[in-house]
Amino acid sequence: MSAVDLRLAGGTVVLPSGAQSADVLISDGVLSGIVDPGTPVEARETLDVSGRHVLPGVVDAHVHLGADITMPRTREEVRPE
């Protein structure tokens, strides 16, 4: 395997098959591999995520709607944030 841009090392990776200790590899902003901890892979940057859960492919799509979640009521009330 060629060098990757980023290695997320030491975390608990949550996959459809369950949680496991693994390192996540990222190249060009895309998940490029999941390897056993300590597997020799050259990485331009390594981020220690020990004690954290890593959820590859999960997008956090929550939003904060503010105090009045009934807005906007009309097209004219829509405004870019």
Secondary structure, 3 states (H helix, E strand, C coil): CCCEEEEEEEEEEEECCEEEEEEEEEECCEEEEEECCCCCCCEEEEEECCCCEECCCCCCCCCCCCCCCCCCCCHHHCCCC
